[in-house]
Amino acid sequence: KELERVLKQEKSTLSLKQAAEVTHNMYQITYKLPESKQTKSRLLQMDQQQSELFEIVNKHF
């Protein structure tokens, strides 16, 4: 319910169902740097809908 409210508040073109569907193909890679042993994560390339959803979620949650 909260995500649905936020999508409407942001005037997103995504419905709740579409938001759920675009998350199925979002990928993140996690790797460890050999020298420092520090773990890093990076989101892989997203399409426009995925980027829109990512920005909305980061802003509100």
N, C-alpha and C positions, 0 to 999 in steps of 0.2 A: 504493500500500500504506500509506503513512504517513497519508494522509487517512482511509482506512478505519479504521485503528487509532485515530486521534483521534476520529472520529465515535463509535466504540464506547466509548472512554474517557469521553467527555462524555455518554454515554447518549442520543445524538441519535436522533430519530425518523427521520432521513434515512438512506437507503442511499447507497452510493457512486454508483449510477446516478441516483438522485433529485438528489443534490448536483450532478452534472454537468448535469442537465436544468435546474435552477433558475438556474444561472449564464447560461443562454442569454438570459434576459430581464432581466438586471441592467444598468442603464445608469448612466453617469457623464457629467457635462458638465464640460468644461474651458473656462475663459474667462479673458480678460486684462482687468484693471482699467484703464480709460482714463487715469487720472491717474498712478498709480504704475507702470503697465506690469507689475504683479505678476500672475503666472498662478495661478489658483485652480482647484481641482477640487471637485466636489460629487457625491456619489452621489444618484441620484434615488430616490424612494419605493420601498421594497421590501416584499414581502409577508412573512408570518410565517416561512415556510421560508427565504427569502432572508436575512432578518435573523438567523435562527438560524445559518445557515452562515457568514455574515459575521462574527458574533461568535466562533464557534469558530476560524475561520481567523486572525482577528486575535490571538486568545489564544495560538495554538500555532505560528504561522509568522511 
